[in-house]
Amino acid sequence: MNKKGISPVLAWVLLLGFSITLAAITTVYVKNTAETQIEQTTVFVEAGMECDEVFWNVKYDSELFTLANTGGKTIKAYNYKVYLIDDTIETNEITWDIVPGTSENLTIDNIANANRVDFTPIIFIGTKRIGCNTKRLQLTKGAWAE
């Protein structure tokens, strides 16, 4: 018997099978990527709209920072970064509901060695944690230096 390879019909069936499989894999990948992108964009837009309702201020007096929620959205947490004189940064996060119309006091231990402090409010949209970077407040050393 003289065999020289696979028959042309079998070759076409294999080629067609590979093509359909590749098309299916590509379709699933593109669909998942598009859905993820749409979800991320939706969360980004919702976060912007929700963060627009966040208004707060930070004051320093007698070794205490007072964070007051003056907006219409509950601040579920906040983080603060202390920029020290030696160019190191200390980051802390406090989980504490600051409902509209209320405030919270905070003591920062090494404030005498700091150049500035940044405060960023954190809210939740459903179960998604959103840092409202557009509402970040910054105090420089002149705000607390005697």
C-alpha positions in Angstrom: 0.0 0.0 0.0 1.2 3.5 -0.9 0.1 6.1 1.7 1.3 9.7 1.2 -0.5 11.7 3.9 -4.1 12.5 4.9 -6.9 12.8 2.4 -7.9 16.2 1.2 -11.4 15.8 2.8 -9.9 15.1 6.2 -7.5 18.0 5.8 -10.5 20.3 5.2 -12.4 19.0 8.1 -9.4 19.5 10.4 -8.8 23.0 9.1 -12.4 23.9 9.5 -12.4 22.5 13.1 -9.3 24.5 14.0 -10.8 27.7 12.5 -14.1 27.3 14.3 -12.3 26.6 17.6 -10.1 29.6 17.2 -13.1 31.8 16.3 -14.9 30.6 19.4 -11.9 31.3 21.7 -11.5 34.8 20.2 -15.2 35.6 20.6 -15.2 34.6 24.3 -12.1 36.6 25.0 -13.3 39.7 23.2 -16.7 39.4 24.9 -15.2 39.0 28.4 -12.8 41.9 27.8 -15.6 44.2 26.6 -17.8 43.3 29.6 -15.0 44.0 32.0 -14.2 47.3 30.4 -17.9 48.3 30.5 -18.1 47.4 34.2 -15.0 49.4 35.0 -16.2 52.4 33.1 -19.6 52.2 34.8 -18.0 52.1 38.2 -15.7 55.0 37.3 -18.7 57.1 36.2 -20.8 56.1 39.2 -17.8 56.9 41.5 -17.5 60.3 40.0 -21.2 61.0 40.5 -21.1 59.7 44.1 -17.9 61.5 45.0 -19.6 64.7 43.8 -21.8 64.4 46.8 -18.8 64.3 49.2 -17.9 67.5 50.9 -15.7 67.7 53.9 -13.2 69.8 55.7 -10.2 69.3 57.9 -9.1 71.7 60.7 -6.3 71.5 63.2 -6.5 72.9 66.7 -4.9 72.0 70.0 -3.1 68.8 68.6 -6.3 67.5 67.1 -7.4 67.2 63.5 -11.1 67.5 63.1 -12.6 65.9 60.0 -16.2 67.2 59.4 -18.6 65.8 56.8 -20.5 68.7 55.3 -21.8 66.8 52.3 -24.7 64.5 51.6 -22.9 61.2 51.5 -21.6 59.1 54.4 -17.8 58.8 54.4 -17.2 55.2 55.3 -13.5 55.5 55.9 -10.6 57.8 55.1 -6.9 57.5 54.6 -4.2 60.0 55.4 -0.6 60.2 54.4 1.9 62.0 56.5 4.8 63.4 54.6 7.7 63.6 57.0 10.7 65.9 57.0 13.1 63.0 56.2 11.1 62.3 52.9 9.4 59.2 54.2 5.6 58.8 53.9 3.4 57.2 56.5 0.0 55.9 55.2 -2.9 55.1 57.5 -6.5 54.2 57.0 -9.3 54.7 59.5 -12.6 52.9 59.1 -15.2 55.1 60.7 -18.6 56.2 59.4 -18.7 60.0 59.3 -22.3 60.7 58.5 -23.4 64.0 57.0 -23.3 66.8 59.6 -20.9 65.0 62.0 -17.2 65.1 62.6 -14.4 63.0 63.9 -11.2 63.9 65.8 -7.8 62.5 65.0 -4.4 62.7 66.6 -1.3 62.1 64.5 1.6 61.1 66.7 4.6 62.5 64.8 2.9 65.7 63.4 5.9 67.8 64.6 8.1 66.0 62.1 5.7 66.4 59.2 5.7 68.8 56.2 2.2 68.0 55.1 -0.8 65.6 55.6 -3.2 64.5 52.8 -6.6 63.2 53.7 -8.7 61.2 51.2 -12.4 60.2 51.9 -13.5 56.7 51.0 -17.1 55.7 50.2 -18.8 52.5 49.0 -21.0 52.0 46.0 -22.6 48.7 46.8 -19.7 46.6 47.8 -17.1 48.5 45.8 -14.7 50.7 47.9 -14.1 54.0 46.2 -11.4 56.5 47.2 -12.6 60.0 46.2 -9.3 61.4 45.1 -10.9 64.5 43.7 -12.0 65.4 47.3 -8.5 64.9 48.8 -7.6 67.7 51.3 -4.1 68.7 52.0 -2.7 70.6 55.0 0.8 71.9 55.1 3.0 72.5 58.1 1.8 76.1 58.5 -1.6 74.7 59.5 -0.3 73.1 62.7 3.1 74.7 63.4 3.1 76.9 66.5 
